[in-house]
Amino acid sequence: MTRPSFGSEIPAVFPDWSPYQDLDSAARAYLRDPEIALDSLAGVLRGSSVLGFTLERFVNEVNGVWQEVVVCDGTRLVLWHGEDVPPGDGPPGSMTSSVRVVALSAVTEVGCRRRLTRTPTGAVRVDSIDVYLLLTSLDEGGGALSGEESTPGAPRHDALRFGKTLDDGGAGQIGRLEEFARLVASLVGRPMI
């Protein structure tokens, strides 16, 4: 896939990464800039086993393409984020690339909310999933975690949030995000060797 230029029509539907069990194949199938993401992640992972991962990509109406990879290696979450720079903030085609590492010991809570619907036959299906990982670090913005009134200046814990729907990712990506949440939940609170 070639890098789109600003002002061109960017498709909002991307290939499905969920059938790919390895990070390299999934990233190459889904991300616009897989080489940048994989190189950035490799510099941090340095041969660590990838136990699970989740990917996200969407078109931001202001900046263009926003991409994210989150990897769990058993002791850390390694996050790569790539985002197009808004027009006027750099030469056309510029983007940011950043890496964040969060120790699993910094995750205090894992939440997973699935929206279930019944089909006409009575079968239950998951049509969306929202996952959050509450961290020990404080968010600079202050306020509440979610759905609560925000008090200006009140500290709140930082959280990582991920979501998939049938329209945004499909059933496969919903399932993979749920697997990722279960993996992280199974590791949180365990002694790190």
Secondary structure, 3 states (H helix, E strand, C coil): CCCCCCCCCCCCCCCCCCCCCCHHHHHHHHCCCHHHHHHHHHHHHCCCCCCEEEEEEEEECCCEEEEEEEEECCCEEEEEEEEECCCCCCCCCCEEEEEEEEEHHHEEEEEEEEEEEECCCCCEEEEEEEEEEEEEEEECCCCCCCCCCCCCCCCEEEEEEEEEECCCEHHHHHHHHHHHHHHHHHHCCCCCC
